[in-house]
């Protein structure tokens, strides 16, 4: 295979992984109610940001919060799938794993809400 063919094949692989990742986001959006709620809250936050005119720094903070929240929710969904793959039975370890992951999402969500409200309030 020539250098050009190799480069094309690299791009194809990159494109394929991108499509797999996009499919993961789309499937999670379709099937997980919590993910849909997070997307809705993110959209409201972006609209509020334009209304109260966030500064650049405030936008950076908000976009990191939104990106972090959605990424964490995707990881939580991935973990739930893996646990369900490992066992369909009710097991304490399965519960501990799912609850810990859900706890991580909750911690980030609470902090995001506090920071989001503070930023909006600060610009009123
Ligand atoms: N295999 C399991 N063993 C013990 N507890 C579980 C297990 N799966 C889920 N749980 C508990 O149920 C909670 C909700 O889990 P999950 O969102 O996966 O729904 P589910 O209980 O599997 O069923 P459903 O999706 O139909 O509501 C978890 O946070 C955990 O506390």
Backbone and ligand atoms as CSV (ligand in chain L), in Angstrom:
chain,resi,resn,atom,element,x,y,z
A,1,UNK,N,N,0.840,-1.197,0.000
A,1,UNK,CA,C,0.000,0.000,0.000
A,1,UNK,C,C,0.884,1.259,0.000
A,2,UNK,N,N,0.571,2.215,-0.903
A,2,UNK,CA,C,1.357,3.447,-0.974
A,2,UNK,C,C,1.042,4.378,0.185
A,3,UNK,N,N,1.865,5.452,0.301
A,3,UNK,CA,C,1.682,6.408,1.402
A,3,UNK,C,C,0.299,7.063,1.329
A,4,UNK,N,N,-0.112,7.389,0.081
A,4,UNK,CA,C,-1.417,8.052,-0.104
A,4,UNK,C,C,-2.571,7.131,0.343
A,5,UNK,N,N,-2.478,5.839,-0.079
A,5,UNK,CA,C,-3.515,4.872,0.322
A,5,UNK,C,C,-3.567,4.743,1.839
A,6,UNK,N,N,-2.351,4.740,2.449
A,6,UNK,CA,C,-2.266,4.601,3.912
A,6,UNK,C,C,-2.950,5.789,4.595
A,7,UNK,N,N,-2.708,6.999,4.035
A,7,UNK,CA,C,-3.310,8.203,4.618
A,7,UNK,C,C,-4.830,8.154,4.487
A,8,UNK,N,N,-5.322,7.703,3.321
A,8,UNK,CA,C,-6.775,7.594,3.112
A,8,UNK,C,C,-7.370,6.616,4.115
A,9,UNK,N,N,-6.661,5.485,4.308
A,9,UNK,CA,C,-7.151,4.472,5.244
A,9,UNK,C,C,-7.171,5.014,6.675
A,10,UNK,N,N,-6.161,5.832,7.040
A,10,UNK,CA,C,-6.144,6.458,8.372
A,10,UNK,C,C,-7.361,7.366,8.552
A,11,UNK,N,N,-7.660,8.167,7.511
A,11,UNK,CA,C,-8.808,9.072,7.585
A,11,UNK,C,C,-10.107,8.290,7.706
A,12,UNK,N,N,-10.174,7.155,6.949
A,12,UNK,CA,C,-11.378,6.312,7.014
A,12,UNK,C,C,-11.580,5.801,8.426
A,13,UNK,N,N,-10.470,5.358,9.066
A,13,UNK,CA,C,-10.545,4.836,10.440
A,13,UNK,C,C,-10.999,5.926,11.400
A,14,UNK,N,N,-10.417,7.132,11.195
A,14,UNK,CA,C,-10.761,8.267,12.051
A,14,UNK,C,C,-12.251,8.597,11.898
A,15,UNK,N,N,-12.725,8.609,10.626
A,15,UNK,CA,C,-14.122,8.918,10.332
A,15,UNK,C,C,-15.041,7.874,10.970
A,16,UNK,N,N,-14.624,6.593,10.854
A,16,UNK,CA,C,-15.430,5.505,11.429
A,16,UNK,C,C,-15.542,5.653,12.947
A,17,UNK,N,N,-14.398,5.942,13.629
A,17,UNK,CA,C,-14.461,6.070,15.098
A,17,UNK,C,C,-15.338,7.252,15.473
A,18,UNK,N,N,-15.254,8.328,14.676
A,18,UNK,CA,C,-16.106,9.491,14.935
A,18,UNK,C,C,-17.578,9.095,14.825
A,19,UNK,N,N,-17.917,8.311,13.793
A,19,UNK,CA,C,-19.302,7.894,13.600
A,19,UNK,C,C,-19.774,6.970,14.723
A,20,UNK,N,N,-18.877,6.087,15.207
A,20,UNK,CA,C,-19.235,5.214,16.338
A,20,UNK,C,C,-19.539,6.063,17.578
A,21,UNK,N,N,-18.684,7.073,17.819
A,21,UNK,CA,C,-18.867,7.939,18.991
A,21,UNK,C,C,-20.187,8.708,18.854
A,22,UNK,N,N,-20.454,9.210,17.650
A,22,UNK,CA,C,-21.687,9.958,17.422
A,22,UNK,C,C,-22.906,9.070,17.642
A,23,UNK,N,N,-22.796,7.801,17.173
A,23,UNK,CA,C,-23.873,6.851,17.356
A,23,UNK,C,C,-24.118,6.608,18.857
A,24,UNK,N,N,-23.038,6.562,19.646
A,24,UNK,CA,C,-23.170,6.382,21.101
A,24,UNK,C,C,-23.947,7.532,21.720
A,25,UNK,N,N,-23.643,8.752,21.274
A,25,UNK,CA,C,-24.338,9.927,21.807
A,25,UNK,C,C,-25.825,9.875,21.394
A,26,UNK,N,N,-26.067,9.553,20.117
A,26,UNK,CA,C,-27.439,9.530,19.589
A,26,UNK,C,C,-28.280,8.456,20.296
A,27,UNK,N,N,-27.706,7.246,20.438
A,27,UNK,CA,C,-28.435,6.149,21.101
A,27,UNK,C,C,-28.756,6.510,22.545
A,28,UNK,N,N,-27.774,7.127,23.234
A,28,UNK,CA,C,-27.987,7.509,24.629
A,28,UNK,C,C,-29.089,8.565,24.709
A,29,UNK,N,N,-29.049,9.529,23.787
A,29,UNK,CA,C,-30.083,10.572,23.774
A,29,UNK,C,C,-31.465,9.951,23.579
A,30,UNK,N,N,-31.533,8.951,22.668
A,30,UNK,CA,C,-32.826,8.322,22.367
A,30,UNK,C,C,-33.363,7.528,23.544
A,31,UNK,N,N,-32.444,6.845,24.279
A,31,UNK,CA,C,-32.921,5.879,25.268
A,31,UNK,C,C,-32.883,6.373,26.722
A,32,UNK,N,N,-32.065,7.383,27.018
A,32,UNK,CA,C,-31.911,7.797,28.429
A,32,UNK,C,C,-32.622,9.115,28.707
A,33,UNK,N,N,-33.632,9.027,29.564
A,33,UNK,CA,C,-34.413,10.222,29.907
A,33,UNK,C,C,-33.544,11.283,30.598
A,34,UNK,N,N,-32.643,10.812,31.488
A,34,UNK,CA,C,-31.777,11.761,32.200
A,34,UNK,C,C,-30.913,12.566,31.232
A,35,UNK,N,N,-30.422,11.875,30.187
A,35,UNK,CA,C,-29.577,12.549,29.199
A,35,UNK,C,C,-30.390,13.625,28.468
A,36,UNK,N,N,-31.654,13.285,28.155
A,36,UNK,CA,C,-32.523,14.262,27.472
A,36,UNK,C,C,-32.756,15.478,28.370
A,37,UNK,N,N,-32.944,15.206,29.681
A,37,UNK,CA,C,-33.160,16.321,30.624
A,37,UNK,C,C,-31.917,17.213,30.680
A,38,UNK,N,N,-30.715,16.575,30.712
A,38,UNK,CA,C,-29.473,17.360,30.758
A,38,UNK,C,C,-29.319,18.221,29.503
A,39,UNK,N,N,-29.678,17.657,28.343
A,39,UNK,CA,C,-29.573,18.415,27.087
A,39,UNK,C,C,-30.533,19.610,27.129
A,40,UNK,N,N,-31.741,19.370,27.679
A,40,UNK,CA,C,-32.730,20.452,27.755
A,40,UNK,C,C,-32.230,21.567,28.691
A,41,UNK,N,N,-31.688,21.169,29.851
A,41,UNK,CA,C,-31.171,22.176,30.795
A,41,UNK,C,C,-29.997,22.933,30.161
A,42,UNK,N,N,-29.157,22.205,29.407
A,42,UNK,CA,C,-28.009,22.847,28.736
A,42,UNK,C,C,-28.519,23.895,27.742
A,43,UNK,N,N,-29.574,23.544,26.989
A,43,UNK,CA,C,-30.125,24.480,25.999
A,43,UNK,C,C,-30.681,25.729,26.700
A,44,UNK,N,N,-31.388,25.507,27.829
A,44,UNK,CA,C,-31.943,26.643,28.588
A,44,UNK,C,C,-30.808,27.555,29.073
A,45,UNK,N,N,-29.717,26.893,29.545
A,45,UNK,CA,C,-28.559,27.649,30.064
A,45,UNK,C,C,-27.923,28.495,28.952
A,46,UNK,N,N,-27.833,27.929,27.746
A,46,UNK,CA,C,-27.238,28.667,26.619
A,46,UNK,C,C,-28.120,29.873,26.265
A,47,UNK,N,N,-29.452,29.654,26.240
A,47,UNK,CA,C,-30.366,30.771,25.943
A,47,UNK,C,C,-30.214,31.867,27.011
A,48,UNK,N,N,-30.206,31.430,28.303
A,48,UNK,CA,C,-30.044,32.397,29.400
A,48,UNK,C,C,-28.725,33.151,29.275
A,49,UNK,N,N,-27.692,32.435,28.826
A,49,UNK,CA,C,-26.371,33.051,28.657
A,49,UNK,C,C,-26.417,34.201,27.666
A,50,UNK,N,N,-27.184,33.995,26.571
A,50,UNK,CA,C,-27.316,35.076,25.580
A,50,UNK,C,C,-28.158,36.223,26.138
A,51,UNK,N,N,-29.226,35.837,26.901
A,51,UNK,CA,C,-30.119,36.862,27.451
A,51,UNK,C,C,-29.372,37.764,28.441
A,52,UNK,N,N,-28.619,37.156,29.360
A,52,UNK,CA,C,-27.945,37.983,30.385
A,52,UNK,C,C,-26.535,38.394,29.946
A,53,UNK,N,N,-26.154,38.016,28.728
A,53,UNK,CA,C,-24.866,38.395,28.143
A,53,UNK,C,C,-23.661,37.956,28.978
A,54,UNK,N,N,-23.434,36.651,28.980
A,54,UNK,CA,C,-22.258,36.111,29.661
A,54,UNK,C,C,-20.984,36.691,29.050
A,55,UNK,N,N,-19.957,36.846,29.895
A,55,UNK,CA,C,-18.637,37.236,29.383
A,55,UNK,C,C,-17.973,35.981,28.790
A,56,UNK,N,N,-16.830,36.175,28.124
A,56,UNK,CA,C,-16.113,35.035,27.528
A,56,UNK,C,C,-15.785,33.988,28.588
A,57,UNK,N,N,-15.281,34.469,29.727
A,57,UNK,CA,C,-14.899,33.548,30.817
A,57,UNK,C,C,-16.122,32.764,31.299
A,58,UNK,N,N,-17.252,33.472,31.416
A,58,UNK,CA,C,-18.477,32.803,31.878
A,58,UNK,C,C,-18.933,31.748,30.867
A,59,UNK,N,N,-18.809,32.072,29.574
A,59,UNK,CA,C,-19.157,31.078,28.540
A,59,UNK,C,C,-18.250,29.856,28.642
A,60,UNK,N,N,-16.955,30.101,28.865
A,60,UNK,CA,C,-16.007,28.975,28.977
A,60,UNK,C,C,-16.426,28.063,30.130
A,61,UNK,N,N,-16.757,28.700,31.271
A,61,UNK,CA,C,-17.177,27.914,32.451
A,61,UNK,C,C,-18.443,27.111,32.119
A,62,UNK,N,N,-19.435,27.785,31.529
A,62,UNK,CA,C,-20.717,27.127,31.236
A,62,UNK,C,C,-20.521,25.985,30.234
A,63,UNK,N,N,-19.706,26.222,29.192
A,63,UNK,CA,C,-19.500,25.164,28.189
A,63,UNK,C,C,-18.766,23.961,28.791
A,64,UNK,N,N,-17.823,24.237,29.706
A,64,UNK,CA,C,-17.145,23.124,30.394
A,64,UNK,C,C,-18.133,22.349,31.263
A,65,UNK,N,N,-19.011,23.072,31.939
A,65,UNK,CA,C,-20.014,22.410,32.794
A,65,UNK,C,C,-20.939,21.545,31.946
A,66,UNK,N,N,-21.415,22.105,30.816
A,66,UNK,CA,C,-22.337,21.354,29.947
A,66,UNK,C,C,-21.621,20.130,29.360
A,67,UNK,N,N,-20.430,20.348,28.818
A,67,UNK,CA,C,-19.662,19.237,28.217
A,67,UNK,C,C,-19.360,18.155,29.248
A,68,UNK,N,N,-18.946,18.587,30.448
A,68,UNK,CA,C,-18.620,17.636,31.520
A,68,UNK,C,C,-19.838,16.835,31.930
A,69,UNK,N,N,-20.972,17.545,32.039
A,69,UNK,CA,C,-22.214,16.888,32.465
A,69,UNK,C,C,-22.642,15.813,31.453
A,70,UNK,N,N,-22.625,16.190,30.163
A,70,UNK,CA,C,-23.058,15.239,29.134
A,70,UNK,C,C,-22.073,14.066,29.035
A,71,UNK,N,N,-20.770,14.371,29.123
A,71,UNK,CA,C,-19.759,13.309,29.040
A,71,UNK,C,C,-19.909,12.335,30.216
A,72,UNK,N,N,-20.161,12.899,31.419
A,72,UNK,CA,C,-20.319,12.058,32.612
A,72,UNK,C,C,-21.565,11.177,32.492
A,73,UNK,N,N,-22.637,11.747,31.946
A,73,UNK,CA,C,-23.880,10.987,31.768
A,73,UNK,C,C,-23.657,9.851,30.754
A,74,UNK,N,N,-22.858,10.121,29.714
A,74,UNK,CA,C,-22.541,9.073,28.732
A,74,UNK,C,C,-21.740,7.950,29.397
A,75,UNK,N,N,-20.767,8.327,30.250
A,75,UNK,CA,C,-19.971,7.315,30.957
A,75,UNK,C,C,-20.856,6.507,31.904
A,76,UNK,N,N,-21.797,7.177,32.562
A,76,UNK,CA,C,-22.722,6.495,33.462
A,76,UNK,C,C,-23.561,5.474,32.688
A,77,UNK,N,N,-24.024,5.878,31.509
A,77,UNK,CA,C,-24.817,4.964,30.679
A,77,UNK,C,C,-23.963,3.775,30.247
A,78,UNK,N,N,-22.716,4.048,29.864
A,78,UNK,CA,C,-21.810,2.964,29.450
A,78,UNK,C,C,-21.636,1.973,30.595
A,79,UNK,N,N,-21.430,2.502,31.807
A,79,UNK,CA,C,-21.245,1.618,32.961
A,79,UNK,C,C,-22.508,0.784,33.237
A,80,UNK,N,N,-23.669,1.413,33.100
A,80,UNK,CA,C,-24.926,0.669,33.310
A,80,UNK,C,C,-25.031,-0.487,32.310
A,81,UNK,N,N,-24.653,-0.206,31.044
A,81,UNK,CA,C,-24.704,-1.265,30.028
A,81,UNK,C,C,-23.755,-2.411,30.383
A,82,UNK,N,N,-22.553,-2.042,30.820
A,82,UNK,CA,C,-21.558,-3.084,31.140
A,82,UNK,C,C,-22.046,-3.930,32.311
A,83,UNK,N,N,-22.590,-3.266,33.348
A,83,UNK,CA,C,-23.101,-4.012,34.505
A,83,UNK,C,C,-24.224,-4.952,34.056
A,84,UNK,N,N,-25.126,-4.453,33.219
A,84,UNK,CA,C,-26.235,-5.292,32.744
A,84,UNK,C,C,-25.729,-6.456,31.887
A,85,UNK,N,N,-24.605,-6.224,31.191
A,85,UNK,CA,C,-24.003,-7.302,30.389
A,85,UNK,C,C,-23.412,-8.382,31.290
A,86,UNK,N,N,-22.801,-7.924,32.405
A,86,UNK,CA,C,-22.150,-8.860,33.323
A,86,UNK,C,C,-23.182,-9.716,34.052
A,87,UNK,N,N,-24.273,-9.062,34.507
A,87,UNK,CA,C,-25.307,-9.834,35.203
A,87,UNK,C,C,-26.696,-9.234,35.020
A,88,UNK,N,N,-27.666,-10.116,34.868
A,88,UNK,CA,C,-29.067,-9.680,34.824
A,88,UNK,C,C,-29.705,-9.884,36.195
A,89,UNK,N,N,-28.932,-10.575,37.079
A,89,UNK,CA,C,-29.473,-10.831,38.422
A,89,UNK,C,C,-29.241,-9.628,39.323
A,90,UNK,N,N,-30.022,-9.558,40.421
A,90,UNK,CA,C,-29.828,-8.506,41.420
A,90,UNK,C,C,-28.629,-8.888,42.274
A,91,UNK,N,N,-27.559,-8.071,42.223
A,91,UNK,CA,C,-26.363,-8.376,43.008
A,91,UNK,C,C,-25.866,-7.110,43.694
A,92,UNK,N,N,-25.364,-7.240,44.943
A,92,UNK,CA,C,-24.903,-6.048,45.684
A,92,UNK,C,C,-23.812,-5.278,44.929
A,93,UNK,N,N,-22.894,-6.006,44.282
A,93,UNK,CA,C,-21.808,-5.310,43.572
A,93,UNK,C,C,-22.329,-4.541,42.358
A,94,UNK,N,N,-23.330,-5.116,41.686
A,94,UNK,CA,C,-23.933,-4.439,40.529
A,94,UNK,C,C,-24.601,-3.152,41.012
A,95,UNK,N,N,-25.293,-3.266,42.144
A,95,UNK,CA,C,-25.959,-2.084,42.728
A,95,UNK,C,C,-24.922,-1.038,43.130
A,96,UNK,N,N,-23.840,-1.498,43.789
A,96,UNK,CA,C,-22.800,-0.560,44.241
A,96,UNK,C,C,-22.189,0.179,43.052
A,97,UNK,N,N,-21.907,-0.553,41.967
A,97,UNK,CA,C,-21.293,0.063,40.784
A,97,UNK,C,C,-22.219,1.099,40.162
A,98,UNK,N,N,-23.482,0.723,39.971
A,98,UNK,CA,C,-24.436,1.656,39.347
A,98,UNK,C,C,-24.696,2.867,40.237
A,99,UNK,N,N,-24.825,2.620,41.554
A,99,UNK,CA,C,-25.124,3.734,42.458
A,99,UNK,C,C,-23.944,4.700,42.568
A,100,UNK,N,N,-22.715,4.162,42.546
A,100,UNK,CA,C,-21.539,5.037,42.619
A,100,UNK,C,C,-21.468,5.921,41.368
A,101,UNK,N,N,-21.728,5.319,40.204
A,101,UNK,CA,C,-21.689,6.093,38.955
A,101,UNK,C,C,-22.786,7.158,38.961
A,102,UNK,N,N,-23.972,6.771,39.444
A,102,UNK,CA,C,-25.071,7.738,39.521
A,102,UNK,C,C,-24.708,8.855,40.509
A,103,UNK,N,N,-23.996,8.489,41.573
A,103,UNK,CA,C,-23.548,9.482,42.563
A,103,UNK,C,C,-22.603,10.497,41.933
A,104,UNK,N,N,-21.711,10.011,41.060
A,104,UNK,CA,C,-20.766,10.908,40.380
A,104,UNK,C,C,-21.533,11.928,39.538
A,105,UNK,N,N,-22.566,11.454,38.840
A,105,UNK,CA,C,-23.385,12.350,38.018
A,105,UNK,C,C,-24.077,13.382,38.907
A,106,UNK,N,N,-24.598,12.912,40.057
A,106,UNK,CA,C,-25.326,13.804,40.961
A,106,UNK,C,C,-24.419,14.915,41.511
A,107,UNK,N,N,-23.199,14.536,41.915
A,107,UNK,CA,C,-22.246,15.529,42.453
A,107,UNK,C,C,-22.006,16.628,41.413
A,108,UNK,N,N,-21.734,16.205,40.176
A,108,UNK,CA,C,-21.439,17.165,39.107
A,108,UNK,C,C,-22.671,18.011,38.778
A,109,UNK,N,N,-23.853,17.366,38.802
A,109,UNK,CA,C,-25.085,18.092,38.474
A,109,UNK,C,C,-25.375,19.164,39.527
A,110,UNK,N,N,-25.196,18.824,40.812
A,110,UNK,CA,C,-25.464,19.795,41.882
A,110,UNK,C,C,-24.522,21.003,41.748
A,111,UNK,N,N,-23.220,20.697,41.532
A,111,UNK,CA,C,-22.250,21.793,41.374
A,111,UNK,C,C,-22.594,22.647,40.156
A,112,UNK,N,N,-23.000,21.999,39.059
A,112,UNK,CA,C,-23.333,22.737,37.830
A,112,UNK,C,C,-24.510,23.674,38.058
A,113,UNK,N,N,-25.529,23.169,38.763
A,113,UNK,CA,C,-26.710,24.000,39.028
A,113,UNK,C,C,-26.318,25.207,39.881
A,114,UNK,N,N,-25.520,24.961,40.945
A,114,UNK,CA,C,-25.104,26.067,41.830
A,114,UNK,C,C,-24.320,27.118,41.026
A,115,UNK,N,N,-23.346,26.647,40.221
A,115,UNK,CA,C,-22.514,27.587,39.448
A,115,UNK,C,C,-23.366,28.303,38.388
A,116,UNK,N,N,-24.245,27.545,37.718
A,116,UNK,CA,C,-25.098,28.134,36.680
A,116,UNK,C,C,-25.980,29.237,37.241
A,117,UNK,N,N,-26.648,28.949,38.371
A,117,UNK,CA,C,-27.534,29.953,38.984
A,117,UNK,C,C,-26.715,31.179,39.408
A,118,UNK,N,N,-25.533,30.932,39.996
A,118,UNK,CA,C,-24.682,32.049,40.440
A,118,UNK,C,C,-24.296,32.943,39.258
A,119,UNK,N,N,-23.912,32.323,38.127
A,119,UNK,CA,C,-23.495,33.109,36.957
A,119,UNK,C,C,-24.646,33.950,36.408
A,120,UNK,N,N,-25.839,33.335,36.321
A,120,UNK,CA,C,-26.997,34.079,35.797
A,120,UNK,C,C,-27.346,35.219,36.757
A,121,UNK,N,N,-27.435,34.899,38.046
A,121,UNK,CA,C,-27.801,35.890,39.065
A,121,UNK,C,C,-26.824,37.067,39.063
A,122,UNK,N,N,-25.540,36.729,38.876
A,122,UNK,CA,C,-24.468,37.740,38.880
A,122,UNK,C,C,-24.605,38.712,37.716
A,123,UNK,N,N,-25.317,38.316,36.651
A,123,UNK,CA,C,-25.445,39.172,35.457
A,123,UNK,C,C,-26.788,39.880,35.375
A,124,UNK,N,N,-27.641,39.686,36.397
A,124,UNK,CA,C,-28.975,40.326,36.334
A,124,UNK,C,C,-28.880,41.815,36.659
L,1,LIG,N1,N,-28.147,-5.959,38.732
L,1,LIG,C1,C,-28.513,-5.176,39.767
L,1,LIG,N2,N,-28.360,-5.617,41.026
L,1,LIG,C2,C,-28.741,-4.843,42.096
L,1,LIG,N3,N,-29.260,-3.607,41.981
L,1,LIG,C3,C,-29.427,-3.108,40.749
L,1,LIG,C4,C,-29.063,-3.856,39.580
L,1,LIG,N4,N,-29.344,-3.102,38.488
L,1,LIG,C5,C,-29.816,-1.942,38.968
L,1,LIG,N5,N,-29.883,-1.929,40.303
L,1,LIG,C6,C,-30.370,-0.828,41.169
L,1,LIG,O1,O,-31.403,-0.158,40.511
L,1,LIG,C7,C,-31.034,1.211,40.257
L,1,LIG,C8,C,-31.551,1.621,38.917
L,1,LIG,O2,O,-30.859,0.913,37.928
L,1,LIG,P1,P,-31.222,1.016,36.403
L,1,LIG,O3,O,-31.392,2.475,36.069
L,1,LIG,O4,O,-30.242,0.231,35.611
L,1,LIG,O5,O,-32.627,0.399,36.309
L,1,LIG,P2,P,-33.026,-1.120,36.642
L,1,LIG,O6,O,-33.310,-1.232,38.130
L,1,LIG,O7,O,-31.979,-2.051,36.096
L,1,LIG,O8,O,-34.363,-1.320,35.842
L,1,LIG,P3,P,-35.106,-0.334,34.866
L,1,LIG,O9,O,-34.082,0.167,33.859
L,1,LIG,O10,O,-36.168,-1.166,34.209
L,1,LIG,O11,O,-35.692,0.764,35.736
L,1,LIG,C9,C,-29.504,1.215,40.364
L,1,LIG,O12,O,-28.979,2.468,40.674
L,1,LIG,C10,C,-29.283,0.181,41.436
L,1,LIG,O13,O,-29.483,0.790,42.690
